[in-house]
Amino acid sequence: MNRTWEKYKIEDLYSEPSRNGLTKPKRVRGKGFKMVNMGELFAYSRINGQKMDRVPLTEREKSNSFLQVGDLLIARQSLVEAGVGKCSYVSHLDEPTTFESHIIRLRLNKSLVDSEFVYYYFNSPRFRRMMLAISNGVAAFGVRGSDLAKLEIEVPPISDQKAIVTILGALDDKIELNLQMNKTLEEMAMTLYKHWFVDFGPFKDGKFVDSELGAIPEGWKVKSMLAEIDLLSGGTPKTKVESYWNGDVDWVSAKDIGEYGQAYITNTERNITELGVQKSAAKILPPDTVVVVARGSVGKYGITATPMAINQSCYGLYSKGNMSQAIVYLLVSNLISYFQSRAYGSVFDTITTSTFSATKI
């Protein structure tokens, strides 16, 4: 440790005690105040006014459960060990916002620490190892606020903290700008795709014929989606076999697929080994495979940047050769609402192979 850095227990950096969020049943949701759920926590490193679920609040809850800019939000529970203690930073609020019960809110003493510096520290490999050391669980992994408070971290002088934040923040701002540019380009591509292949704009003066999908340009055909696109499946190696995990193969689950405008899947929360691929239903899919979540968060979709495997809650879509993967991606983008309308299941929304085979294009 640098001699100018001081060691603190995390609780000694609080400006007020840490706090768990609120429990609000599904039946009351839909109106009221924004609430950060686990979905937002895992999807966004910075909470800055994203679209969220809404919940009603009592007067007492309004007095002590709203977030402030600079708050840190920590995941108390995760289905996978690597997700325990995931930290997000509240960088902007466009309206009063609260948070749910599986999240711990930390509010830090500004005279001692820059909370954004602590956010970067919490996301460092060193601190991640510390969090894993205090995690516990069987069906789900978790960490208690009381255990988190006792962990010790090293903190430089406040001026050094701010200098570090300036550098890392500039990199994050560049990443955010690139994501916004990607979103704009994707929207432009989708507009052009719809003009050509949904509204038939370039063909409006030509001859049209009737089909089961309505009027289409003469010479076009209606086919099953799977006549032109291969449907690829995935799997999960046995979680208790250590030699199957923490390898070099990216392994895609629903958590790794970003929101709209973050199409490319560049890395994954968990990785498996080549042995894990051999000993399970997982297969390594080629780059540019379009991945659709088929169970739970039906409708999330993305495209792989490198060769990756997927778990059994996802399907991969790859052209048989007559269309590019970019067109496959835009086609899927245009079909997401249809897939969601076809989902069924008593516990989780689900789409299956038959959903794709019945889809006409």
Disulfide bonds with the S-S distance in Angstrom:
none
